[in-house]
Amino acid sequence: MGPKKSRTIPEETLPFIHQAVCIQMNLSDAYLFLAYLCSNDVTLTGFGAYSRDKSSMKWFYAKSILTYVSERGSKVCIPDIQRPEIDTQGCIQCATAILNMERKLSEILQDLQDLTLNIRDNETLEFTKELIFKQRRIEDRLAWEIDKLRTREEEEAQKKDDKDETGLQGSSRQKSRK
């Protein structure tokens, strides 16, 4: 017996799949921008490296979805990929924007899972379940990383305030001696 020939992906699920691929590619670019934005001495081996790794992984996930679509004999038709709308004010704001994009991707994958369950496309359902599992882990980790960044930023601000207060007290003591 030869390999089992799977049927093509139902037409109603393809827009969700193509949208998921598009968001994965946008996320790849956004993570790369975040890695650039957060690269300094402190984050070089921490969050910046994490962001560079996620950029590669998101591109890999997009590629794996496209491979799945073509292996099932369906046509790949990706909408125009726009530059991700991310805020360039700071590392935390950018990471939060990416987290929102991740959540949007989760919604799309959940809608895809519901649809494949309704139309009984078991192959796509299993593929989607795997993607959702990975997506939840990614979201949780990114939320954790954002909390860590906020804590670090608050600690640095507190140290700076303490240093400024110490410096002001020292200069007022010198003035009082004169």
C-alpha positions in Angstrom: 0.0 0.0 0.0 1.2 3.5 -0.8 1.1 6.6 1.3 -2.3 7.7 2.4 -3.5 10.6 0.2 -5.1 13.3 2.3 -7.9 15.4 0.9 -7.4 19.1 0.3 -8.1 21.6 3.0 -11.7 22.8 2.9 -12.1 26.3 1.4 -13.8 27.8 4.4 -10.7 27.2 6.6 -8.1 28.6 4.2 -8.8 32.3 5.0 -8.1 31.6 8.7 -4.9 29.7 7.8 -3.7 32.3 5.5 -4.4 35.0 8.1 -2.5 33.0 10.7 0.5 32.8 8.4 0.4 36.5 7.7 0.3 37.3 11.5 3.2 34.9 12.1 5.3 36.7 9.5 4.3 40.1 11.0 5.3 38.8 14.4 8.6 37.7 13.1 9.4 41.2 12.0 8.0 42.7 15.2 10.2 40.4 17.3 13.2 41.3 15.2 12.5 45.0 15.8 12.0 44.4 19.5 15.4 42.7 19.6 17.0 45.7 18.0 15.1 48.1 20.3 16.1 46.2 23.5 19.7 45.4 22.6 22.0 46.9 25.2 24.5 45.5 27.6 21.9 44.2 30.1 19.4 42.7 27.6 21.9 41.4 25.1 22.0 37.9 26.5 18.5 38.2 28.0 15.5 39.6 26.4 17.2 40.8 23.2 18.4 37.2 22.6 14.9 35.9 23.4 13.4 38.3 20.9 15.9 37.3 18.1 15.1 33.6 18.8 11.3 34.3 18.7 11.7 36.1 15.4 13.3 33.0 13.8 10.7 30.7 15.4 7.8 32.8 14.1 9.2 32.6 10.6 9.6 28.9 11.0 6.0 28.5 12.2 4.8 30.4 9.2 6.8 28.2 6.9 5.5 25.1 8.6 1.9 26.2 8.1 2.6 26.9 4.4 4.2 23.5 4.0 1.1 21.9 5.6 -1.2 23.7 3.2 0.8 22.7 0.1 1.2 19.1 1.3 -2.5 18.9 1.6 -2.8 19.9 -2.0 -4.4 23.3 -1.4 -3.3 26.6 -2.9 -1.3 29.1 -0.8 -2.7 32.6 -1.1 -1.3 35.0 1.5 -2.7 38.5 1.7 -0.4 41.5 1.4 1.8 41.6 4.4 2.0 45.0 6.0 4.6 46.4 8.3 3.5 45.6 11.9 2.0 48.5 13.7 4.2 48.7 16.8 5.1 51.6 19.0 8.7 52.7 19.0 8.6 54.5 22.3 10.3 51.8 24.3 11.0 48.2 24.8 8.1 47.5 27.1 5.6 49.3 24.9 6.8 47.3 21.9 6.7 44.0 23.8 3.1 44.8 24.9 2.1 45.5 21.3 3.6 42.2 20.3 1.7 40.5 23.1 -1.5 42.0 21.7 -0.6 40.6 18.2 0.1 37.2 19.8 -3.4 37.3 21.4 -5.0 38.2 18.0 -3.2 35.1 16.6 -4.6 33.0 19.4 -8.1 34.2 18.6 -7.7 33.3 14.9 -6.3 29.8 15.8 -9.2 29.2 18.2 -11.7 30.2 15.5 -9.9 27.9 13.1 -10.1 25.1 15.6 -13.8 25.7 16.1 -14.4 25.7 12.4 -12.4 22.5 11.7 -14.3 20.8 14.5 -17.6 21.8 13.0 -16.7 20.6 9.5 -14.9 17.5 10.8 -11.5 18.2 9.2 -9.6 16.1 11.6 -6.1 16.6 10.0 -6.4 20.4 10.3 -7.9 20.1 13.7 -4.9 18.1 15.0 -2.5 20.5 13.3 -4.3 23.5 14.9 -4.3 22.0 18.3 -0.5 21.8 18.2 -0.3 25.4 17.1 -2.6 26.5 19.9 -0.6 24.7 22.5 2.6 26.4 21.3 0.9 29.7 21.1 -0.3 29.6 24.7 3.2 28.9 25.9 4.6 31.8 23.8 1.9 34.2 25.2 2.6 33.1 28.8 6.4 33.5 28.4 6.1 36.9 26.7 3.7 38.2 29.5 6.3 36.9 32.0 9.1 38.6 30.2 7.2 41.9 30.1 6.6 41.7 33.9 10.3 41.1 34.4 11.2 44.1 32.2 8.8 46.3 34.1 10.3 45.2 37.4 13.8 45.8 36.2 12.8 49.2 34.8 11.2 50.2 38.1 14.3 49.1 40.1 16.6 51.1 37.8 14.3 54.2 38.2 14.4 53.7 42.0 18.2 53.4 42.0 18.5 56.6 39.9 16.1 58.4 42.2 18.1 57.3 45.3 21.4 58.3 43.6 20.0 61.7 42.7 18.7 62.3 46.3 22.1 61.2 47.6 23.8 63.6 45.2 21.5 66.5 46.2 22.1 65.9 49.9 25.8 65.8 49.4 25.8 69.1 47.5 23.6 70.8 50.1 26.0 69.7 52.9 28.9 71.3 51.0 27.0 74.5 50.7 26.1 74.6 54.4 29.8 74.1 55.3 30.7 77.3 53.4 
